[in-house]
Amino acid sequence: MQPANWHNDCVAKVKDIESRLERLEQQLGVYQRVSRLMVRELSLADTLRAIAKLVQEFTHGDSCLLYLIDNDELVLCATNSPHAEFAGKGLVGKVRLRMDEGLTGWVARERKLLAISSDADKDPRFKRFSDLPEDYCEAFLSAPVIARNRVVGVINVHHRAAHRHSGAEMELLTTIGEQVGCLLVLARMAPTAIEEANHVELVMTHGHIAPRDADETGKG
Amino acid sequence: MQPANWHNDCVAKVKDIESRLERLEQQLGVYQRVSRLMVRELSLADTLRAIAKLVQEFTHGDSCLLYLIDNDELVLCATNSPHAEFAGKGLVGKVRLRMDEGLTGWVARERKLLAISSDADKDPRFKRFSDLPEDYCEAFLSAPVIARNRVVGVINVHHRAAHRHSGAEMELLTTIGEQVGCLLVLARMAPTAIEEANHVELVMTHGHIAPRDADETGKG
């Protein structure tokens, strides 16, 4: 190969790796900001909206919508977008899906990540709400929200244009689904419970996150 | 510059960025594994030990020790290392520090990250336990464990040799301190509480992670 080619190849390679580096830094930044939100004293609604915004920004999606399960229905509980919450629509808390409806219902039932890069709104499972501008989308990424190993909701990213989701986007939404699940559990604990809690005792008595058989924690 | 120099420079640059890329991928991997641990059904002791192991591996430290507060004392509750737990010593649950003792006590009181790259065991605040091989260290990195905006413990990384801590290591330990705090709160919730919980109601009633004044959540 000629030196000029080496040089061009090398510059192209540096550019490529630098853009991957930037993307990883953004992904780390999202995790770190979510972690900080989890220990801050914000209202749950504000925290969930802040997380939806972080996800939308990272994925460059047109919107991020969070549904939580209420009596076998999925209820829209937070969105990054002002459309659903403002403009006199007040859709948050109102939009409801049955668990057997839509792509969102499928994700909740199957507990699986779903990534559709184009024609998502032509999928027969898709349910459209004429009120939600977010619902006209080509690309759809959706992950279950997991609390204590149980699906408690679904988090979705919509792109109006076709979009091939990256591995980083899929990983991020999966992890955010878990972190939101933890956050919901945290929000149920009275703040005084922390002050009264004896965490040492909890660990030393082999405190289980959920019941299981005898373990081998190996403490002396 | 000569083509040969361009080439060498470029190769060196690629190597440098590739190693940063690898490091970021490792950091992301730790966050993702911790998140998965938070929703899995493992005993708390096992989960904390797994987290200490992940931190030790990421930092290439000689040990990672987790202390939790119990009645104004810091109690060693988990470690990556078999020394403290096996070898007939049974130090986990036994080693206790007063809040005004040692570097660990300082971190708990000040709620600050502490990074000492060399001569840590000569610091006048350092308290040595002859039983803990981990305590002969040159480098010491320590972050508070935060639950609901309150210090509930400290997590430490020890290097026997001098070690200049990277920004990534400091960031990681800070975030792990927050995630461990969340995990401790989660472990206190009975699993049935999740099944009975109405998360939608919690969000819609402006559920607060901790009390504060009226907010502007903007829902319709």
Interface residues (C-beta under 8 A of the other chain):
Chain A: P3 A4 W6 H7 C10 V11 K13 V14 I17 E18 R20 L21 L24 E25 Q27 L28 Y31 Q32 S35 R36 M38 V39 R40 E41 L42 S43 L44 A45 D46 T47 L48 R49 L68 I69 D70 V75 C77 A78 P82 E85 F86 G88 K89 G90 L91 V92 G93 K94 I146 A147 R148 N149 R150 V152 G153 E171 T175 E178 Q179 G181 C182 L183 L184 V185 L186 A187 R188 M189 P191 A193 I194 E195 A197 N198 H199 V200 E201 L202 V203 M204 H206 G207 H208 I209 A210 P211 R212 D215 T217 G218 K219 G220
Chain B: P3 A4 W6 H7 C10 V11 K13 V14 I17 E18 R20 L21 L24 E25 Q27 L28 Y31 Q32 S35 R36 M38 V39 R40 E41 L42 S43 L44 A45 D46 T47 L48 R49 L68 I69 D70 V75 C77 A78 E85 F86 G88 K89 G90 L91 V92 G93 K94 I146 A147 R148 N149 R150 V152 G153 E171 T174 T175 E178 Q179 G181 C182 L183 L184 V185 L186 A187 R188 M189 P191 A193 I194 E195 A197 N198 H199 V200 E201 L202 V203 M204 H206 G207 H208 I209 A210 P211 R212 D215 T217 G218 K219 G220
